Amino acid sequence: MRNGGGARIRFRLGSAVAAALLLAACGQKAGVGGPDAAPSPASAAPSPVTVTTGATSALQPGPAPVAGGGGGGGDTPAALTTVSGPSARSGRAAAASGSQPSPAGTPATGPAPGPSSGGASRVAGAGAGPATPSTTAPAAGAVAAAGPHDRDGVSDKEIVIGVHAPLTGAAPVPEDSVDKAKDLYWKWLAERGGIYGRNVRIVFRDDQYNPSRAVAVCRELVEQEHAFLLIGVGTDQVVSCARYASQVGVPYLSSGGGEAAVAGLSNYFAISMSFPQQAPLVAQAVKKTGKTKVAVVVINTPNYDDTFTGLIQSARDQGLTVVRADRLGKQASQSEVLAEANNLRTSGAEAVMLMLAPVVFLDLAHSAQGQAYTPLWIGPGLSNGLNLVAEFGCPSIAGARFLSPFPQLDVSDRFDPDYKPAYRKYNNGAEPDDLGFMVWGLSKTLHRFLAATGPDLGRARFMATLESGQEFSSNVFPTVRFGPGHHFGATTVNLLEADCTSRRYRTLATFASSF
């Protein structure tokens, strides 16, 4: 697939990635915010940091946990490690009593074994059945005054959620790719009583990969479809729509991307770690492999400036030598990619810490292999850790490691045994994929938010619930805890590795807050 396959890669990969609905790493549309410029002083290659190399061992995954029980064997590189740091709040941490009463319309289930030891305890959000958070909604006095549109999108039977993502503009996307994922969790939940008797209805709009168009469709979702809240995809579109949502008082959710452009928006909440938050973990994972010379390559748009500087600083903090730092355009040409591969090779970088769109990353990896250069490719995620990337990237990306907000399908049954049967049931027996698991996990987290808010659902109460300091666990996406002015509430990630024998990603560590 190295030569002559670029157009086919871009078509198929772009289509499938956009269909995932909630990819945060789509980048900026070419031409938006000005052409790709030379890096600013902050983007320039830093002076090398000298490190003293010692006997550092490779990142060795430990024993794989057994569902419902203690650790098992499996000290091979493919074994799964569940890692926790001092500040971790993973989905396996808080065991709640199975005897908690369920709210009306949200049936309780019996205790379900979680991925950690002690199968009798119940992980919030894990196991069969739509477990309801045991915490209660904030007291009435803690809720901001509700506006005239506070309950838009909420009826006795329904909650309307607006979603925008690029289906055109980046690459043509088959409509059934979206349909298989966007309603899956909500169909499954409806058969179990919904949320206080309400079912969720998803209204989807194509934002054409254009921030201006994104604002238009978000306005349509709010003003015409009366969406209760919005969920978005794509860095620039997310920023534009989140700003609009903040102006009109509508809650806005996305997976974590950049921070700077949305950090001051009171209505924005990230349900996974931002790229700057992940940067220290990327550097730690590199150091654990024993590699000392690194390069940093990041998309050249303003929304990725904090990711770029964060990766450089994190590498320095770990005592790594940054031998090259560069920016590439979202739609970098083949000549640009070839030049970058050559520059990386001559720099001597043993590991490349990157945040690039999948099609550019694959072009870069194939070009590097063509020059007999095979560094460790590693970075924050989630898009480059999808199985479709491994399918097209192998063997060039063999051993590549990326962080992800959710574990891969090789261990998904340990964390949510309901996903695969539900996917097959509602998609005519189709084989489950990791894109669907991502949307399932995000939807499950949203379910926790809505259920914790209580039956008296309104926008002000919903956002007050998120800011109340409660923990929300889906056991698929990271546990999150927000607070006033603190809307990046996740602290854990999963570590994936490209296995080119199967041309898929495998899970090395789950819900880790450090490496």
C-alpha positions as CSV (number, residue, x, y, z in Angstrom):
1,M,0.0,0.0,0.0
2,R,3.1,2.2,-0.1
3,N,3.0,3.3,-3.7
4,G,0.0,4.4,-5.6
5,G,-2.4,3.7,-2.8
6,G,-2.6,7.1,-1.2
7,A,-5.9,8.2,-2.8
8,R,-7.5,4.9,-1.8
9,I,-6.2,5.2,1.8
10,R,-7.4,8.8,2.1
11,F,-10.9,7.8,0.8
12,R,-11.5,4.7,2.9
13,L,-9.7,5.9,6.0
14,G,-11.2,9.4,5.9
15,S,-14.7,7.9,5.5
16,A,-14.5,5.5,8.3
17,V,-12.8,7.9,10.7
18,A,-15.5,10.6,10.1
19,A,-18.2,8.0,10.6
20,A,-17.0,7.5,14.2
21,L,-18.9,10.7,15.0
22,L,-16.6,11.8,17.9
23,L,-13.0,11.9,16.7
24,A,-11.3,14.8,18.3
25,A,-8.2,14.8,16.1
26,C,-9.7,15.8,12.8
27,G,-7.6,19.0,12.7
28,Q,-8.3,22.3,10.9
29,K,-9.8,22.6,7.4
30,A,-7.2,23.7,4.9
31,G,-7.4,27.4,4.4
32,V,-9.2,28.2,7.6
33,G,-7.4,30.7,9.8
34,G,-4.8,31.4,7.1
35,P,-2.4,29.1,5.3
36,D,0.1,27.0,7.1
37,A,2.7,29.3,8.3
38,A,6.3,28.7,9.5
39,P,6.4,27.8,13.1
40,S,6.4,30.6,15.6
41,P,9.3,31.0,18.1
42,A,7.4,28.6,20.4
43,S,7.2,26.1,17.6
44,A,10.8,26.3,16.7
45,A,13.0,23.3,17.3
46,P,14.3,23.5,20.9
47,S,17.9,23.2,21.9
48,P,18.7,19.6,22.7
49,V,18.5,18.4,26.3
50,T,21.4,16.2,27.3
51,V,20.3,13.1,29.3
52,T,22.3,10.4,31.1
53,T,21.2,7.1,29.7
54,G,21.0,4.2,32.1
55,A,19.6,0.7,32.2
56,T,16.0,1.5,31.3
57,S,13.8,-1.4,30.5
58,A,11.2,-1.5,27.8
59,L,7.6,-0.9,28.7
60,Q,6.6,-4.3,30.0
61,P,2.9,-5.0,30.3
62,G,2.1,-7.1,33.4
63,P,-0.5,-9.7,34.1
64,A,-3.8,-9.5,32.3
65,P,-6.8,-9.0,34.6
66,V,-9.5,-11.7,34.5
67,A,-13.1,-10.5,34.3
68,G,-14.6,-10.7,37.8
69,G,-11.4,-12.0,39.4
70,G,-7.8,-11.3,40.3
71,G,-4.9,-11.1,37.9
72,G,-4.1,-14.0,35.7
73,G,-1.0,-15.0,33.8
74,G,0.1,-13.4,30.6
75,D,3.5,-11.7,30.9
76,T,3.9,-11.5,27.1
77,P,4.0,-8.1,25.3
78,A,0.3,-8.5,24.5
79,A,-0.7,-8.9,28.1
80,L,-2.9,-6.2,29.6
81,T,-1.9,-4.0,32.4
82,T,-4.3,-1.8,34.4
83,V,-2.2,1.1,35.6
84,S,-3.1,3.6,38.3
85,G,-1.2,6.6,39.5
86,P,-1.8,8.5,42.7
87,S,-4.5,10.7,41.2
88,A,-6.2,8.1,39.1
89,R,-9.9,7.8,39.1
90,S,-10.4,4.9,36.7
91,G,-13.7,3.2,35.8
92,R,-12.7,0.3,38.0
93,A,-12.0,2.3,41.1
94,A,-15.3,3.2,42.8
95,A,-17.3,0.1,43.7
96,A,-20.9,0.9,44.5
97,S,-23.4,-1.3,46.3
98,G,-25.7,-3.3,44.0
99,S,-28.5,-2.6,46.4
100,Q,-28.8,1.1,45.5
101,P,-32.4,1.9,44.4
102,S,-32.8,2.7,40.8
103,P,-34.7,5.9,39.6
104,A,-38.0,5.3,38.0
105,G,-37.7,4.1,34.5
106,T,-34.0,3.0,34.9
107,P,-34.1,-0.6,36.1
108,A,-31.3,-1.8,38.4
109,T,-29.3,-4.9,37.7
110,G,-27.6,-7.4,39.9
111,P,-23.9,-7.1,40.8
112,A,-21.7,-7.4,37.9
113,P,-18.0,-8.3,38.0
114,G,-15.6,-5.5,37.0
115,P,-12.2,-5.8,35.5
116,S,-10.4,-5.6,38.8
117,S,-10.2,-8.2,41.5
118,G,-13.1,-8.8,43.7
119,G,-15.9,-9.9,41.5
120,A,-18.5,-9.3,44.1
121,S,-18.1,-5.5,44.0
122,R,-19.8,-3.5,41.4
123,V,-18.1,-0.9,39.3
124,A,-20.2,2.1,38.6
125,G,-21.4,1.8,35.0
126,A,-20.0,-1.7,34.4
127,G,-21.6,-5.0,33.7
128,A,-25.0,-5.8,32.2
129,G,-27.7,-3.2,32.5
130,P,-27.8,0.6,32.5
131,A,-26.6,1.2,36.1
132,T,-27.7,4.5,37.5
133,P,-25.3,6.7,39.4
134,S,-25.8,6.4,43.2
135,T,-25.3,10.1,43.7
136,T,-28.1,12.5,43.6
137,A,-28.6,15.7,41.7
138,P,-27.4,18.9,43.3
139,A,-29.6,20.7,45.7
140,A,-31.9,23.3,44.2
141,G,-30.0,26.1,45.7
142,A,-26.8,25.0,43.8
143,V,-28.5,25.3,40.4
144,A,-28.2,28.5,38.5
145,A,-31.4,30.3,37.5
146,A,-33.0,28.5,34.6
147,G,-33.6,30.5,31.4
148,P,-36.8,30.4,29.2
149,H,-35.3,27.6,27.1
150,D,-33.9,25.6,30.0
151,R,-36.1,22.5,29.1
152,D,-35.8,22.7,25.3
153,G,-35.5,19.2,23.9
154,V,-37.0,17.5,27.0
155,S,-40.4,16.0,27.2
156,D,-42.0,13.4,29.3
157,K,-40.9,10.7,26.8
158,E,-37.9,12.1,25.0
159,I,-34.5,13.9,25.2
160,V,-33.2,15.4,21.9
161,I,-29.4,15.4,21.5
162,G,-27.8,17.3,18.6
163,V,-24.6,15.9,17.0
164,H,-22.5,17.5,14.3
165,A,-19.6,15.9,12.4
166,P,-17.9,16.1,8.9
167,L,-19.5,13.7,6.5
168,T,-18.5,15.7,3.4
169,G,-15.7,18.1,2.8
170,A,-13.1,15.7,4.2
171,A,-14.1,12.5,2.5
172,P,-17.4,10.9,1.3
173,V,-18.9,8.8,4.1
174,P,-21.5,6.1,3.6
175,E,-24.6,7.0,5.6
176,D,-24.9,3.5,7.1
177,S,-21.6,4.0,8.8
178,V,-23.1,6.7,10.9
179,D,-26.4,4.9,11.4
180,K,-24.7,1.8,12.8
181,A,-23.1,3.8,15.6
182,K,-25.1,6.9,16.6
183,D,-28.3,5.3,18.0
184,L,-26.9,2.0,19.1
185,Y,-26.6,2.6,22.9
186,W,-29.8,4.5,23.0
187,K,-31.8,1.7,21.3
188,W,-30.3,-0.8,23.8
189,L,-31.1,1.5,26.7
190,A,-34.7,2.1,25.5
191,E,-35.4,-1.6,25.9
192,R,-34.4,-1.2,29.6
193,G,-36.6,1.7,30.4
194,G,-34.6,4.7,29.1
195,I,-33.7,7.5,31.5
196,Y,-36.6,8.1,33.9
197,G,-38.9,6.8,31.2
198,R,-37.4,9.0,28.5
199,N,-35.6,7.8,25.4
200,V,-32.8,9.7,23.7
201,R,-33.3,10.8,20.1
202,I,-30.1,11.7,18.1
203,V,-30.4,14.4,15.5
204,F,-27.3,14.5,13.2
205,R,-26.0,17.2,10.9
206,D,-23.1,17.2,8.4
207,D,-20.9,20.3,9.1
208,Q,-18.9,19.7,5.9
209,Y,-15.6,20.0,7.8
210,N,-16.1,23.8,7.9
211,P,-16.2,25.9,11.1
212,S,-18.7,28.4,9.6
213,R,-21.0,25.7,8.4
214,A,-20.6,24.0,11.8
215,V,-22.0,27.1,13.5
216,A,-24.9,27.2,11.0
217,V,-25.8,23.5,11.7
218,C,-25.4,24.0,15.5
219,R,-27.8,26.9,15.3
220,E,-30.2,24.8,13.4
221,L,-30.0,22.0,15.9
222,V,-30.7,24.4,18.8
223,E,-33.3,26.7,17.2
224,Q,-35.2,24.4,14.9
225,E,-34.6,20.9,16.4
226,H,-34.6,22.2,20.0
227,A,-31.6,20.0,21.0
228,F,-31.1,19.8,24.7
229,L,-27.4,19.7,24.3
230,L,-24.8,19.4,21.5
231,I,-21.9,17.0,20.8
232,G,-19.3,17.8,18.2
233,V,-16.4,16.4,16.2
234,G,-13.3,18.1,14.7
235,T,-11.1,20.6,16.4
236,D,-12.1,23.8,14.5
237,Q,-15.8,22.9,14.2
238,V,-15.8,22.1,17.9
239,V,-14.3,25.4,18.9
240,S,-16.8,27.3,16.7
241,C,-19.9,25.5,17.9
242,A,-18.8,25.4,21.5
243,R,-18.5,29.2,21.4
244,Y,-22.0,29.5,19.9
245,A,-23.4,27.1,22.5
246,S,-21.9,29.1,25.3
247,Q,-23.6,32.3,24.0
248,V,-27.0,30.6,24.0
249,G,-26.7,28.6,27.2
250,V,-26.6,25.1,25.6
251,P,-24.3,22.4,27.1
252,Y,-21.6,21.2,24.7
253,L,-19.6,18.0,25.0
254,S,-16.7,16.6,23.0
255,S,-13.8,14.2,23.6
256,G,-10.7,16.1,24.7
257,G,-8.6,17.9,22.0
258,G,-6.8,21.1,22.5
259,E,-7.5,23.2,25.6
260,A,-6.7,26.9,24.9
261,A,-9.5,27.8,22.6
262,V,-12.3,26.3,24.8
263,A,-10.9,26.6,28.3
264,G,-12.9,29.7,29.2
265,L,-16.3,28.4,27.9
266,S,-18.6,27.7,30.8
267,N,-20.8,25.3,28.8
268,Y,-18.0,23.1,27.4
269,F,-17.1,19.8,29.0
270,A,-14.4,17.3,27.7
271,I,-15.2,13.7,28.5
272,S,-11.6,12.5,27.9
273,M,-8.2,13.9,28.6
274,S,-7.1,16.8,26.4
275,F,-4.0,16.4,24.2
276,P,-2.0,18.7,26.5
277,Q,-3.0,16.6,29.4
278,Q,-1.9,13.5,27.6
279,A,1.5,14.9,26.7
280,P,3.3,13.9,29.9
281,L,2.0,10.4,29.6
282,V,3.3,10.1,26.1
283,A,6.7,11.2,27.2
284,Q,6.6,8.8,30.2
285,A,5.7,5.9,27.8
286,V,8.7,6.8,25.6
287,K,11.1,6.9,28.5
288,K,9.9,3.4,29.7
289,T,11.0,2.0,26.3
290,G,14.6,3.2,27.0
291,K,14.6,5.5,24.0
292,T,16.3,8.9,24.6
293,K,16.2,10.8,21.3
294,V,12.8,12.1,20.3
295,A,11.2,14.2,17.6
296,V,7.9,16.1,17.9
297,V,5.6,16.5,14.8
298,V,2.2,18.1,15.2
299,I,-0.5,19.5,12.9
300,N,0.3,23.1,11.9
301,T,-2.9,25.0,13.0
302,P,-3.4,27.3,16.0
303,N,-5.6,24.8,17.8
304,Y,-2.7,22.5,18.1
305,D,-0.2,25.0,19.5
306,D,-0.7,23.9,23.1
307,T,-0.3,20.2,22.1
308,F,3.0,21.0,20.3
309,T,4.5,22.9,23.2
310,G,3.1,20.4,25.7
311,L,4.8,17.5,24.0
312,I,8.1,19.3,23.7
313,Q,8.0,20.3,27.4
314,S,7.0,16.9,28.6
315,A,9.9,15.3,26.7
316,R,12.3,17.7,28.4
317,D,10.7,17.0,31.8
318,Q,11.4,13.3,31.3
319,G,15.1,14.0,30.4
320,L,14.7,13.1,26.8
321,T,16.7,14.8,24.0
322,V,14.4,16.6,21.5
323,V,16.4,16.4,18.3
324,R,13.7,17.8,16.0
325,A,10.4,19.6,16.4
326,D,8.2,20.5,13.4
327,R,4.7,21.2,12.2
328,L,2.9,19.6,9.2
329,G,-0.2,20.8,7.4
330,K,-3.4,18.9,7.9
331,Q,-3.4,18.0,4.2
332,A,0.4,17.8,3.8
333,S,1.5,17.0,0.3
334,Q,3.5,13.9,-0.6
335,S,6.6,16.0,-1.1
336,E,6.2,17.6,2.3
337,V,5.8,14.2,3.9
338,L,8.8,12.7,2.1
339,A,10.9,15.7,3.2
340,E,9.8,15.3,6.8
341,A,10.5,11.5,6.8
342,N,14.0,12.3,5.6
343,N,14.5,15.0,8.2
344,L,13.4,12.7,11.0
345,R,15.7,10.0,9.8
346,T,18.8,12.3,9.7
347,S,17.9,13.7,13.1
348,G,18.5,10.4,14.7
349,A,15.1,10.4,16.5
350,E,14.4,7.0,18.0
351,A,10.8,7.9,18.8
352,V,8.5,10.3,17.1
353,M,5.9,11.9,19.4
354,L,3.1,13.1,17.0
355,M,-0.4,14.4,16.6
356,L,-1.3,14.2,12.9
357,A,-4.4,13.2,11.0
358,P,-4.4,9.5,10.2
359,V,-3.9,9.9,6.5
360,V,-0.9,12.2,7.0
361,F,0.5,9.8,9.7
362,L,0.2,6.9,7.3
363,D,1.9,8.7,4.5
364,L,4.7,9.7,6.9
365,A,5.2,6.1,8.2
366,H,5.2,4.6,4.7
367,S,7.7,7.2,3.5
368,A,9.9,6.6,6.5
369,Q,9.9,2.8,6.0
370,G,10.8,3.4,2.4
371,Q,14.0,5.1,3.7
372,A,14.7,2.2,6.0
373,Y,13.7,4.3,9.0
374,T,11.4,2.7,11.6
375,P,11.2,4.8,14.8
376,L,8.6,4.2,17.6
377,W,5.6,6.2,16.5
378,I,3.7,7.4,19.6
379,G,1.2,10.1,20.5
380,P,-2.0,11.1,22.2
381,G,-5.2,9.9,20.7
382,L,-7.8,8.6,19.7
383,S,-7.8,8.6,15.9
384,N,-4.4,7.0,15.2
385,G,-5.2,4.1,17.5
386,L,-8.1,2.8,15.4
387,N,-8.0,-0.6,13.7
388,L,-8.5,0.9,10.3
389,V,-5.2,2.8,10.7
390,A,-3.4,-0.5,11.6
391,E,-5.0,-2.2,8.5
392,F,-3.6,0.4,6.2
393,G,-0.5,1.2,8.2
394,C,1.1,-2.2,8.7
395,P,3.9,-3.1,8.4
396,S,5.1,0.5,8.4
397,I,3.6,1.2,11.8
398,A,4.5,-2.1,13.5
399,G,4.8,-1.4,17.3
400,A,3.3,2.1,17.1
401,R,1.7,3.1,20.4
402,F,-1.1,5.6,20.9
403,L,-3.2,6.7,23.8
404,S,-6.9,6.2,23.6
405,P,-9.9,7.2,25.8
406,F,-11.2,3.6,25.4
407,P,-9.6,0.2,25.3
408,Q,-9.6,-1.8,22.1
409,L,-11.9,-4.7,21.2
410,D,-9.4,-7.3,22.3
411,V,-10.4,-6.6,25.9
412,S,-13.8,-4.8,25.5
413,D,-15.8,-7.7,26.9
414,R,-13.9,-7.3,30.2
415,F,-15.2,-3.8,30.6
416,D,-18.6,-3.9,28.8
417,P,-19.9,-7.3,27.8
418,D,-23.1,-5.7,26.4
419,Y,-21.5,-3.9,23.5
420,K,-20.8,-6.7,21.0
421,P,-24.2,-8.4,21.4
422,A,-26.0,-5.1,21.1
423,Y,-24.1,-4.2,17.9
424,R,-24.9,-7.5,16.2
425,K,-28.6,-7.3,17.3
426,Y,-29.3,-3.8,16.1
427,N,-27.1,-4.0,13.0
428,N,-28.4,-7.2,11.4
429,G,-25.6,-9.4,12.7
430,A,-22.7,-7.1,11.5
431,E,-19.4,-7.6,13.2
432,P,-18.7,-5.0,15.9
433,D,-15.9,-2.5,15.3
434,D,-13.9,-0.2,17.5
435,L,-15.6,2.9,16.0
436,G,-18.9,1.7,17.3
437,F,-17.3,0.9,20.7
438,M,-16.1,4.5,20.9
439,V,-19.5,6.0,20.3
440,W,-21.1,3.4,22.7
441,G,-18.7,4.5,25.4
442,L,-19.3,8.2,24.9
443,S,-23.1,7.6,24.9
444,K,-22.8,5.6,28.0
445,T,-21.0,8.4,29.8
446,L,-23.7,10.9,28.6
447,H,-26.3,8.5,30.1
448,R,-24.5,8.8,33.5
449,F,-24.7,12.6,33.3
450,L,-28.4,12.6,32.4
451,A,-29.4,10.0,35.0
452,A,-27.5,11.8,37.8
453,T,-29.2,15.1,37.0
454,G,-32.5,13.5,38.0
455,P,-36.0,13.4,36.5
456,D,-36.4,17.2,36.7
457,L,-34.1,17.7,33.7
458,G,-33.0,21.1,32.6
459,R,-29.9,22.7,31.1
460,A,-29.0,24.6,34.2
461,R,-29.5,21.6,36.5
462,F,-27.5,19.4,34.1
463,M,-24.5,21.7,34.1
464,A,-24.7,22.1,37.8
465,T,-24.7,18.3,38.2
466,L,-21.5,18.1,36.1
467,E,-19.9,20.8,38.2
468,S,-20.9,19.3,41.5
469,G,-17.8,17.2,41.9
470,Q,-19.4,13.8,41.4
471,E,-17.5,11.1,39.6
472,F,-19.1,9.6,36.5
473,S,-17.9,6.1,35.3
474,S,-19.0,4.3,32.2
475,N,-16.2,1.7,32.4
476,V,-15.5,2.4,28.7
477,F,-14.5,6.0,28.6
478,P,-12.4,7.4,31.5
479,T,-14.1,8.3,34.8
480,V,-14.6,12.1,34.9
481,R,-15.0,14.6,37.7
482,F,-15.7,18.2,36.9
483,G,-15.9,21.3,39.1
484,P,-16.6,25.0,38.7
485,G,-14.0,26.3,36.2
486,H,-12.6,22.7,35.8
487,H,-14.2,21.2,32.7
488,F,-11.3,18.8,31.7
489,G,-12.2,16.1,34.2
490,A,-10.6,12.9,33.0
491,T,-7.3,11.7,34.4
492,T,-6.7,8.3,32.7
493,V,-6.1,6.8,29.3
494,N,-5.5,3.5,27.6
495,L,-2.3,2.5,25.8
496,L,-2.6,0.7,22.5
497,E,0.0,-1.0,20.3
498,A,-0.2,-1.8,16.6
499,D,0.1,-5.6,16.1
500,C,0.9,-6.1,12.5
501,T,0.4,-9.9,12.7
502,S,-3.3,-9.3,13.0
503,R,-3.2,-5.7,11.5
504,R,-5.1,-4.5,14.5
505,Y,-4.4,-2.6,17.8
506,R,-4.1,-4.5,21.0
507,T,-4.4,-3.0,24.5
508,L,-1.3,-2.8,26.6
509,A,-2.6,-0.8,29.6
510,T,-6.0,0.4,30.7
511,F,-7.1,3.4,32.6
512,A,-3.6,4.6,33.4
513,S,-2.7,7.9,34.9
514,S,1.0,7.4,34.6
515,F,3.5,5.0,33.1
